[in-house]
Amino acid sequence: MAEKVKFSVSLDAELGEALRQCAEAEDEQISAVVSRALEQYLSHRRLIREGLRAMDEYEAEYGSFSAEEMAEADAWVDDLFGETRRERRSA
């Protein structure tokens, strides 16, 4: 079994209640729900960092992305997520 560490965090009341409800609905401890969510979040953030690093390496070797390439990438991301980048940033 993996070693455990204890943290103290503060959450908005609504988020805390949603967490309690989720744990109850899944018949799990809150710590298990938080651990799973945090694993997913950290994995997602790692992929973003790796992608940004790859883009930097590409640009260092081949030059900056053109406005057309950036527009194509933005359109691809919008199609993938079904929303615009501006909407995601304001959420």
Secondary structure, 3 states (H helix, E strand, C coil): CCCCCCCCCCCCHHHHHHHHHHHHHHCCCHHHHHHHHHHHHHHHHHHHHHHHHHHHHHHHHHCCCCHHHHHHHHHHHHHHHCCCHHHHHHC
